[in-house]
């Protein structure tokens, strides 16, 4: 019996040592990726110091791979104060299963099509207000037709509400394409600097789009604490150019674009590798978020936007399908 217990103890000790060595390799590779790719070239020192301290304290000792990855993701975001860092365990990942880029894009586009490329709903609200509920930025190439259809649908409305309260961001080219519908000509919006390549890219709107542009009309964008990345960018740049009013909650503040890395054939690491800089303010929304023009709880943002637009219709004597008294009555109902 004593030999059996000793054997079990030795087995668990070997497993524990193997796990600790595996974790050390993961931490070392993360540090190296941050060192060579993260936009702040000194940030890796803070990461390494934090990881070494945790190893000494045994912070990761009893964690399974999912919990280990979740904790590291949280630490990266808090230690470096960058919400775009992500790290997760890939339970069924195998290098042999990786498909070529064309097949990968085809599969990605198919899955995005099942969610209508992020366009949850498009409708006309009372008072001739257009409404687009947009939940994600798929690739511009695959989304262009759906975006054009949405913009054509709202083309005859007097005002527009773009709902980004559940939008987690996505493709940069799709961001620029969406922005293009609100500028009458090509406009340089921001630059992106990539440290690992030491290059700066200018990001601009397109002069021509498939659908009807939405120009010189009142536009409100709805935000929440879940509005993230490219969704924040759409609100930020249109607000900055005084084309929209943002209504809702302050956003998390994730401005830096990311690259993907596979760590030890087990984990997916997202590292912010670029820095976005507005060509108007020479700033961005990193860590500070997009500040709404009207701060309200996310659940109240749609009503607040409708009221704001309807009051503007009355003030400017804008013609809608409703009479002035009907508009006042609708405002009263929305305020209740």
For each residue, the residues with C-beta under 8 A, 3 or more apart:
1: 4 5
2: 5 6
3: 6 7
4: 1 7 8
5: 1 2 8 9
6: 2 3 9 10
7: 3 4 10 11
8: 4 5 11 12
9: 5 6 12 13
10: 6 7 13 14
11: 7 8 14 15
12: 8 9 15 16
13: 9 10 16 17
14: 10 11 17 18
15: 11 12 18 19
16: 12 13 19 20 61
17: 13 14 20 21
18: 14 15 21 22
19: 15 16 22 23
20: 16 17 23 24 55 60 61
21: 17 18 24 25
22: 18 19 25 26 264
23: 19 20 26 27 55 60 68
24: 20 21 27 28 55
25: 21 22 28 29 264
26: 22 23 29 30 68 72 263 264 266 267
27: 23 24 30 31 51 55 72
28: 24 25 31 32
29: 25 26 32 33 263 264
30: 26 27 33 34 47 51 72 76 87 263 269
31: 27 28 34 35 44 47 48 51
32: 28 29 35 36 44
33: 29 30 36 37 38 261 263 269 271
34: 30 31 37 38 43 44 47 76 80 271
35: 31 32 38 41 44
36: 32 33 196
37: 33 34 195 196 259 261 271 273
38: 33 34 35 41 43 44 80 195 271 272 273
39: 193 194 195 256 272 273 274 275
40: 43 80
41: 35 38 44 195
42: 45 46
43: 34 38 40 46 47 80
44: 31 32 34 35 38 41 47 48
45: 42 48 49
46: 42 43 49 50 79 80
47: 30 31 34 43 44 50 51 76 79 80
48: 31 44 45 51 52
49: 45 46 52 53
50: 46 47 53 54 75 79
51: 27 30 31 47 48 54 55
52: 48 49 55 56
53: 49 50 56 57
54: 50 51 57 59 60 75
55: 20 23 24 27 51 52 58 59 60
56: 52 53
57: 53 54
58: 55 61
59: 54 55 71
60: 20 23 54 55 63 68 71
61: 16 20 58
62:
63: 60 67 68 71
64: 67 68
65: 68 69 89 91 266 267
66: 69 70 88 89 91
67: 63 64 70 71
68: 23 26 60 63 64 65 71 72 89
69: 65 66 72 73 87 88 89 267
70: 66 67 73 74 88
71: 59 60 63 67 68 74 75
72: 26 27 30 68 69 75 76 87
73: 69 70 76 77 85 86 87 88
74: 70 71 77 78
75: 50 54 71 72 78 79
76: 30 34 47 72 73 79 80 82 85 87
77: 73 74 80 81 82 83 85
78: 74 75 81
79: 46 47 50 75 76
80: 34 38 40 43 46 47 76 77 85
81: 77 78 287
82: 76 77 85 254 256 272 286 287
83: 77 228 252 253 254 287
84: 229 254 255 256 257 258 270 272
85: 73 76 77 80 82 270 271 272
86: 73 258 268 269 270
87: 30 69 72 73 76 263 267 268 269 270
88: 66 69 70 73 267 268
89: 65 66 68 69 266 267
90: 93 262 266 267 268
91: 65 66
92:
93: 90 97 262 265 266 268
94: 97 98 265
95: 98 262 265
96:
97: 93 94
98: 94 95 104
99: 103 104 107
100: 103 104
101: 104 105
102: 105 106
103: 99 100 106 107
104: 98 99 100 101 107 108
105: 101 102 108 109 139
106: 102 103 109 110
107: 99 103 104 110 111
108: 104 105 111 112 139
109: 105 106 112 113 138 139 142
110: 106 107 113 114
111: 107 108 114 115
112: 108 109 115 117 118 136 138 139 142 143
113: 109 110 116 117 142
114: 110 111
115: 111 112 118 135 136
116: 113 119 120 146
117: 112 113 136 138 142 143 146 147
118: 112 115 134 135 136 137 138 143 167 170
119: 116 122 132 133 134 135 146 147 150
120: 116 133 134 135 166
121: 131 132 133
122: 119 130 131 132 133 149 150 153 154
123: 130 131
124: 128 129 130 131 153 154 157
125: 129 130 131 161 306
126: 129 321 322 330
127: 158 159 306 309 310 313 320 321 322 327 330
128: 124 156 157 158 159 320 321
129: 124 125 126 157 158 159 160 161 306 309 310
130: 122 123 124 125 153 154 157 159 160 161 214
131: 121 122 123 124 125 154 160 161 163
132: 119 121 122 150 154 160 161 162 163
133: 119 120 121 122 163
134: 118 119 120 162 163 164 167 231
135: 115 118 119 120 166 167 168
136: 112 115 117 118 167 168 169 170
137: 118 143 167 169 170 171 174 175 178 230 231
138: 109 112 117 118 142 143 170 171 174
139: 105 108 109 112 142 143 171 173 174
140: 143 144 171 173 174 176 177
141: 144 173
142: 109 112 113 117 138 139
143: 112 117 118 137 138 139 140 146 147 171 174 177
144: 140 141 147 148 177 210
145: 148 149 210
146: 116 117 119 143 149 150
147: 117 119 143 144 150 151 174 177 178 181 210 211
148: 144 145 151 152 209 210 211
149: 122 145 146 152 153 211
150: 119 122 132 146 147 153 154 211
151: 147 148 154 155 181 209 211 212 213 214
152: 148 149 155 211 212
153: 122 124 130 149 150
154: 122 124 130 131 132 150 151 157 160 214
155: 151 152 211 212 214
156: 128
157: 124 128 129 130 154 160 217
158: 127 128 129 217 218 309 313 318 319 320
159: 127 128 129 130 217 218 219 220 309 312 313
160: 129 130 131 132 154 157 214 217 218 219 220
161: 125 129 130 131 132 219 220 221 222 302 305 306 309
162: 132 134 219 220 221 222 234 244
163: 131 132 133 134 166 222 301 302
164: 134 167 221 222 223 224 227 231 234 235
165: 222 223 224 226 227 248 298 301
166: 120 135 163 224 226 227
167: 118 134 135 136 137 164 226 227 228 230 231
168: 135 136 226 228 229 231
169: 136 137 228 229 230 231 232 233 254
170: 118 136 137 138 174 175 229 230
171: 137 138 139 140 143 174 175 230
172: 175 176 203 230 257
173: 139 140 141 176 177
174: 137 138 139 140 143 147 170 171 177 178 230
175: 137 170 171 172 178 179 230 233 234
176: 140 172 173 179 180 189 203 204 205 206
177: 140 143 144 147 173 174 180 181 206 209
178: 137 147 174 175 181 234
179: 175 176 182 183 189 205 234 237 238
180: 176 177 183 205 206 207 209 213
181: 147 151 177 178 209 211 213 214
182: 179 213 214 215 219 238 243 244
183: 179 180 186 187 205 213 241 243
184: 213 215
185: 207
186: 183 204 205 206 207
187: 183 204 205 241
188: 202 203 204 279
189: 176 179 203 204 205 237 278 279
190: 202 203 237 276 277 278 279 284
191: 200 201 202 203 276 277 279
192: 200 201 203 257 274 275 276 277
193: 39 199 200 201 274 275 277
194: 39 197 198 199 200 201 273 274
195: 37 38 39 41 198 273 274 275
196: 36 37 273
197: 194
198: 194 195
199: 193 194
200: 191 192 193 194
201: 191 192 193 194
202: 188 190 191 279
203: 172 176 188 189 190 191 192
204: 176 186 187 188 189
205: 176 179 180 183 186 187 189
206: 176 177 180 186 209
207: 180 185 186
208:
209: 148 151 177 180 181 206 213
210: 144 145 147 148
211: 147 148 149 150 151 152 155 181
212: 151 152 155
213: 151 180 181 182 183 184 209
214: 130 151 154 155 160 181 182 217 219
215: 182 184
216:
217: 157 158 159 160 214
218: 158 159 160 245 309 312
219: 159 160 161 162 182 214 238 243 244 245
220: 159 160 161 162 244 245 246 247 305 308 309
221: 161 162 164 234 235 238 239 244 245 246 247
222: 161 162 163 164 165 247 248 298 301 302 305
223: 164 165 227 231 232 235 246 247 248 249 250 251 290 292 298 301
224: 164 165 166 227 248 249 251 298 301
225: 249 250 251 252 298
226: 165 166 167 168 252 298
227: 164 165 166 167 223 224 231 232 235 248 249 251 252 290
228: 83 167 168 169 231 232 251 252 254
229: 84 168 169 170 232 233 254 255
230: 137 167 169 170 171 172 174 175 233 234
231: 134 137 164 167 168 169 223 227 228 234 235 251
232: 169 223 227 228 229 235 236 251 252 253 254 255 285 289 290
233: 169 175 229 230 236 237 255 276 285
234: 162 164 175 178 179 221 230 231 237 238
235: 164 221 223 227 231 232 238 239 244 246 251 290
236: 232 233 239 240 278 284 285 290
237: 179 189 190 233 234 240 241 278
238: 179 182 219 221 234 235 241 243 244
239: 221 235 236 242 243 244 245 246 290 293
240: 236 237 278 280 281
241: 183 187 237 238 280
242: 239
243: 182 183 219 238 239
244: 162 182 219 220 221 235 238 239
245: 218 219 220 221 239 293 294 308
246: 220 221 223 235 239 290 291 292 293 294
247: 220 221 222 223 292 293 294 296 301 304 305 308
248: 165 222 223 224 227 292 294 295 296 297 298 301 304
249: 223 224 225 227 292 295 296 297 298 301
250: 223 225 289 290 291 292 295
251: 223 224 225 227 228 231 232 235 285 289 290
252: 83 225 226 227 228 232 289
253: 83 232 285 286 287 288 289 290
254: 82 83 84 169 228 229 232 286
255: 84 229 232 233 275 276 284 285 286
256: 39 82 84 272 273 274 275 276 286
257: 84 172 192 272 273 274 276
258: 84 86 270 271 272 273
259: 37 270 271 273
260: 268 269 270
261: 33 37 268 269 270 271
262: 90 93 95 265 267 268 269
263: 26 29 30 33 87 266 267 268 269
264: 22 25 26 29 267
265: 93 94 95 262
266: 26 65 89 90 93 263
267: 26 65 69 87 88 89 90 262 263 264
268: 86 87 88 90 93 260 261 262 263
269: 30 33 86 87 260 261 262 263
270: 84 85 86 87 258 259 260 261
271: 33 34 37 38 85 258 259 261
272: 38 39 82 84 85 256 257 258
273: 37 38 39 194 195 196 256 257 258 259
274: 39 192 193 194 195 256 257
275: 39 192 193 195 255 256 284 286
276: 190 191 192 233 255 256 257 284 286
277: 190 191 192 193 282 283 284
278: 189 190 236 237 240 281 282 283 284
279: 188 189 190 191 202 282
280: 240 241
281: 240 278
282: 277 278 279
283: 277 278
284: 190 236 255 275 276 277 278
285: 232 233 236 251 253 255 288 289 290
286: 82 253 254 255 256 275 276
287: 81 82 83 253
288: 253 285 291
289: 232 250 251 252 253 285
290: 223 227 232 235 236 239 246 250 251 253 285
291: 246 250 288
292: 223 246 247 248 249 250 295 296
293: 239 245 246 247
294: 245 246 247 248 304 308
295: 248 249 250 292
296: 247 248 249 292 300 301 304
297: 248 249 300 301
298: 165 222 223 224 225 226 248 249 301
299:
300: 296 297 303 304
301: 163 165 222 223 224 247 248 249 296 297 298 304 305
302: 161 163 222 305 306
303: 300 306 307 334 335
304: 247 248 294 296 300 301 307 308
305: 161 220 222 247 301 302 308 309
306: 125 127 129 161 302 303 309 310 334
307: 303 304 310 311 331 334 335
308: 220 245 247 294 304 305 311 312
309: 127 129 158 159 161 218 220 305 306 312 313
310: 127 129 306 307 313 314 327 330 331 334
311: 307 308 314 315 331
312: 159 218 308 309 315 316 318
313: 127 158 159 309 310 316 317 318 320 327
314: 310 311 317 324 327 328
315: 311 312
316: 312 313
317: 313 314
318: 158 312 313
319: 158
320: 127 128 158 313 327
321: 126 127 128
322: 126 127 326 327 330
323: 326 327
324: 314 327 328
325: 328 329
326: 322 323 329 330
327: 127 310 313 314 320 322 323 324 330 331
328: 314 324 325 331 332
329: 325 326 332 333
330: 126 127 310 322 326 327 333 334
331: 307 310 311 327 328 334 335
332: 328 329 335 336
333: 329 330 336
334: 303 306 307 310 330 331
335: 303 307 331 332
336: 332 333
